[in-house]
Amino acid sequence: MKTIKRVLIICTFIFISFLIAGCNKNNQGGNNNPGGNENPGGNEVSGKLTDEELVESVINKVVVPEKVSKGIELPTEIEGVKIEWISEEELLFNKDINFYVYEGLEYKFKLFGTFTYNDIEVTATYEISVENGKNGAVSIAWDYFKRKIPDQTVNSFTLRKDKEYNGCSVTYKSLNSDVISDTGKVKQGFLDHTVTFNTYIQNNNIVIIYPTEILVSGYTDLQCVQFTLEWVEEQVALVNSEGAHKYPDENLEYGTLINWYSLNPGLISANGTITPPSKASNVTFGCTVTKGDAVRTLSFNLENYGGNITETERFKIWAEGLIETRIRGTKNYVGEDDHLTEQVRTNNNGVLNLSTGAPLQIDTTYLIDTNDPEIKTKFWGSGSLGTDTHPDVPQSVLDELFYPGYKMPNEQNILWIVVHESGMPREAQDAKLLAEVQVRNAYSTGRAASWHYQVDENIVYQSFDDNIVCWHAGDGTSKRGGGNNNGIGIEMCINSDGNYEGAMRLDAKLIAHLLHKYNLTLDNVKRHYDFDGKQCPFYMIETGRWTEFLEYVNREYVAYEYYQNGARFEWTVTDESGENALPKYFTEVAENAYINKAVSVETTLTVTLTVTYNGETYSFSKKLKLMPGSINE
């Protein structure tokens, strides 16, 4: 008996242990449910639903019609789940009105139901169509009211002031009030938006809806430029009031590029840095704002600007401003007629210009000897004036061209540097080809044209001595003081396999060299266009980059002047590890210019300029970002 009793006790203990363990297993976490739910973990127990499942089941029970023509009534609570309804179309809740979309049109709107239970909130979206219908009186009224509603606009529009017509009343509603208000006020943005603008015309208890799809176009390139000009004026005032030296060179909000320029030597350097004169004076400068094909220019005058600054301080501001912090390339699109159709700015193939001001190297391999007796035909010199070299210019003509008392600046009678573009965009039509063409023309019957220099991104070739009259400016050779008779002509190449930005920079160095050589200034730099109205240099004129080019010339002109006065410039470009970044990220072209390669990710480099001036050494560093993709990304 004692043995049997002991077995029963053991079995009872084991049974109770299993029972307790099972209860604990089925009730894990139960003490963490102060709200009283038996299954906060989301599992179904004893046939009950979780809060989420309950809300989902209620959503499935709600019946919302897919098409309506009269107001409907929807439940506000089911099984304790509260429901709040919001609709884009308020007529949905008006049971006293029969409403239709005009026959032949389609109108769908969204209905939003928010289902709430305890801490659970779920929003369901329904799309509802409106049935077609029409009404004679309403149709006549619509013909009257619709005349003020545009299909496309960028401006606000004025709706009919009448609230009734032909016995019908009218109301309006925009389904995107952020773009078009109910009263027709338009808020334009950067992107295009198509907005449904509804006209409701009511006759007794019938409402006919007339939805109009209105396209509100995003800002045009010209608008972005105009907005930028307004912003630039504010920025100039702010910079000047703070005594700073840097104007913005882009506006990221509007995607515009800003180039600063001045005919005052050294007033502007790279990136919009303005350098105060050592003596207070009146200065004039400006900016050209571009986006796509849109170009606008703005000028500024500062009175008594500068002063109280030493020449050394001025040099330091200008030198530090030389360091590029953003470089931009170009991709030129050319039509079948070899004319530029579009120029897109890019983040690669731009120029990092590490200017030193050192004298320019000019290749004279193809220099034509105009005294060579074997030359059969020549297209240079002035037969009417009886001279092959630049003729004298009377003082009266100089007074008219410049100002009373202007003196010829050199003994060679050179007044102008005339800038051209080759008009030859096909591959291999580079400076070497143009130089060879001139040689062939000199020894055979060829095109009646000549020029002194041709330049691409790699080299400058000289074809004629500077003192020879060449035929390039289109104004004949009988006029003293003209582009042909008293100018030096330079053809800049635009061949598609070359680099347009690099050619611009090397051309600028050549012109700066010639300005110093012949005691000229930026006032003496002209376009072919300035002499006979031909659209040349075509790319620069079409893209609004002429003033940008002049600033490149200005920069090289001042660097050359400082170099001649003993200044020396040394550059380093390093990556984040401190290694020389030039071989990896750039391709070297001519005269300390480097073309940046494409990068797949944003890359930050450090550009350092060390200058020696008047026996002192100064060092400046800035971060240069190389960006992937196009300039506007």
PyMOL commands that set and color helices and strands:
alter all, ss='L'
color gray80, all
select helices_A, chain A and resi 2-26+30-32+51-61+90-93+136-148+221-242+270-272+311-321+395-401+431-442+500-517+522-524+529-532+538-542+546-564+582-585
alter helices_A, ss='H'
color red, helices_A
select strands_A, chain A and resi 67-68+77-78+81-87+98-102+108-117+120-130+132-133+152-153+164-165+168-174+193-203+206-216+250-251+256-261+268-269+273-274+281-291+294-305+329-334+340-346+351-353+416-421+453-455+460-462+487-492+525-527+568-574+586-588+593-596+603-613+616-626
alter strands_A, ss='S'
color yellow, strands_A
deselect
rebuild
show_as cartoon
